[in-house]
Amino acid sequence: MHYRFVEVEGGEDDLERVANEWRAKGYELFQAVYKTTYRWVLVFKRADQA
């Protein structure tokens, strides 16, 4: 599987914006990992892979 790891700093709107940007590139959100307040790592995988 092909994964992308993206660090995001911000609130819920920022997480949604980044998720939408990667969805448009053919990825789907696989997991969100909380690091600290307002810091996340989003894990995306190719949408066409199981």
C-alpha positions in Angstrom: 0.0 0.0 0.0 1.1 3.5 -0.7 0.8 5.9 2.4 1.4 9.6 2.9 2.0 11.2 6.3 1.1 14.8 6.6 1.7 17.0 9.7 -1.1 19.5 10.3 -1.1 22.3 12.8 -4.4 23.9 13.5 -8.0 23.3 14.4 -10.8 21.1 13.0 -11.2 23.3 9.9 -7.6 22.9 9.0 -7.8 19.1 9.4 -10.8 19.1 7.1 -9.1 21.3 4.5 -6.0 19.1 4.3 -8.2 16.0 4.1 -10.1 17.5 1.2 -6.9 18.5 -0.6 -5.5 15.0 -0.4 -8.9 13.4 -1.4 -8.7 15.5 -4.6 -5.2 13.9 -5.2 -6.7 10.4 -5.0 -6.0 9.6 -1.3 -8.4 8.8 1.5 -7.8 9.5 5.2 -6.7 6.3 6.9 -5.8 7.6 10.4 -5.4 10.8 12.4 -2.8 10.7 15.1 -3.0 13.4 17.9 0.5 14.8 18.8 -0.2 17.8 20.9 -2.8 20.6 21.1 -3.6 21.6 17.6 -0.9 19.3 16.1 -1.8 16.2 14.2 -0.3 13.7 11.8 -2.8 12.6 9.1 -2.1 9.2 7.4 -3.6 8.9 3.9 -3.6 5.9 1.6 -4.3 5.6 -2.1 -8.1 5.5 -2.6 -7.8 2.8 -5.2 -6.1 0.3 -2.9 -7.7 -2.0 -0.3 
